[in-house]
């Protein structure tokens, strides 16, 4: 499998379906508003989505590992088999979401 990085992730986020395994630099920050994206069969390792906003997104078979998700807002999102593993989740908010991710 290809080793995907920050540039690959930024390209993928321009699509409606985001898949793959991405290893990001620990100091890579992506503060963004994500709307109506489907994250499927996705693994993101490292990086920071601090203060990002996810609206009406679907997460299917997703792992965020060692990712900073501090102060992220998830509004109207659907989580199926999604795990936040070793992530910073301080002040994270879930509003009107279906299911919940496993936070370990």
Order of alpha helices (4+ residues) and beta strands (2+ residues): alpha-beta-beta-beta-beta-beta-beta-beta-beta-beta
